[in-house]
Amino acid sequence: MGEVSTYEQNDVKPRVRQTSAKLAPLLLILILVVGSLLRIGGIGAESLWYDETLTAATARAPLSHVCSEVRSRENAPPLYFVVINVWSKVFGPSDISLRLPSALFGIATVALLHRLGLELFDDDVPIPRGSGASPEHSRQEPLRGIAWARRPSHVKGEAIALTAAALLAVSPIHIAYSQEARSYAMLVLLLLLCTWSFTRLLKTGSTQFQLAYVLTAATSLYTHTFAAFTLLALNAYYLYLLLHKLPRAVNLRPWIVLQLAILLLFGPWLPATIEVARMGLPWMLKPTPLTETMQSYAGTAAGAIVMVILIAIACYRALRERDHRIVLLLFLALIPVVVPIVYGTFTPRYGLPALIGLTLLAACGAASLGRLACVAIVLLAAGGWLATSSFGHARYPGYTHKIDVRSAADYVLAHARQGDAADVSLSRPIWHAFAHYTRDHPLPLIENLETAQQERIWLAAPIRDAATAAPGFDRYEILSEHAWDGVILFELRRRSH
């Protein structure tokens, strides 16, 4: 009495696995619900900022003019702008409508990251013959492609996949760009699809995954030219496999053909890309340092330290067990960041696809410490969001400050009289956003108070001193002064002589 039979002892682990298998879909649903709320909630809370107003202008253009508009206004390829142009024609050009596709891309990315985690780390990954795999396993799934590890991983693929998805779901920087009318959320999704196709291609070599890899790689390049660095990471991993003579389902010659196919598809936009690369980005004075970039990706300075520790743990375990999957994740995390920094042109949003490798590496490190560590790291990340952000206001080190031009423009439109004008020339970001929000109203925008003929002027500036020092300001008296986040608005009337 009180003794536990051998059968009951042996049955404990299967029952735990069955419970985990039942909980996993529920946990994934919970992660997706939280990720969706954080990306859709408050999506229109902040005013459009300068870059988003460029997107809005392209969205209003005729579809046939999008490519020419992009060439004249942007340093990026046209695919995202074609998508947003068609979207706005159907759903309207409001702030929420312009940003909603990015939110949908971001939500889909969280789901797909979970799928990639399972693809890489599921316990049913094929094992090379002669490495201890059971004959039954070999018969069920004959090896045609790469074996990701030399022996079964000590951690559950589901734990890694869920942890990585949860970390991305509450990532402030990913939430921020999932609420912005720019191409970055779409870029991460396409490169994640490309990476998933790449892993399937190396395992199976099938024609459908060759096609998927080429198409997702080409569309990524047509979304943002910095996609090239993630594609470089995938090619670096293929070269790693080749040099170490590891199994892969695609030999070198077919692999080169696939890369040439990508280059051929991107060929029509290649001259414009080369021209941008030659000119550089004049507005970027220096690249963001790696330490600041890691803080941006982790959400906080403390989060960056924890992330580095977890990545170190994952690398140590991988080195000890000769697990080559971690090499792929390291390439995905480092190459899209380090190479542009060395080149001298980098800001964290350009390297946002590095989150694919970073979140999976951190999840591997946490999972190797146990399930409680996975829960702890997710709670820490969620606490970081709660401490710094709110719905519609994702905050992280180095975040883009979106000044509240919309409120200033709304106030002017509500109080302006016939014959008034607005001078917003003291700040280029204010000018573009103000012009966007007043585009359907007959309020003229002027650029010089000294030559202005209007009796009453609305003057907007980023700080008060910039406004009062403007040439011609002394010709006017201040009727009222109002302030919003990042914007000072003066109601001026010409002085009587």
Secondary structure, DSSP 8 states (H G I E B T S, - for coil): -----HHHHHHHHHHHHHHHHHHHHHHHHHHHHHHHHHHHTTTTSS---HHHHHHHHHHHS-GGGHHHHHHHH-SS-SHHHHHHHHHHHHH-SSHHHHHHHHHHHHHHHHHHHHHHHHHHH-TT----TTTT--HHHHHHS---S--SBSS--SS-HHHHHHHHHHHHHT-HHHHHHTTSSSSHHHHHHHHHHHHHHHHHHHHH--HHHHHHHHHHHHHHHHH-TTHHHHHHHHHHHHHHHHHTT---SS-HHHHHHHHHHHHHHHGGGHHHHHHHHHH--TT--S---HHHHHHHHHSSHHHHHHHHHHHHHHHHHHHHHTBTHHHHHHHHHHHHHHHHHHHT---TTTTTTHHHHHHHHHHHHHHHH-HHHHHHHHHHHHHHHHHH-BTTB---TT------HHHHHHHHHHH--TT-EEE-TT-HHHHHHHHHHTTTS---EES-STT---SEEEEEESSHHHHHTSTTGGGEEEEEEEEETTEEEEEEEE---
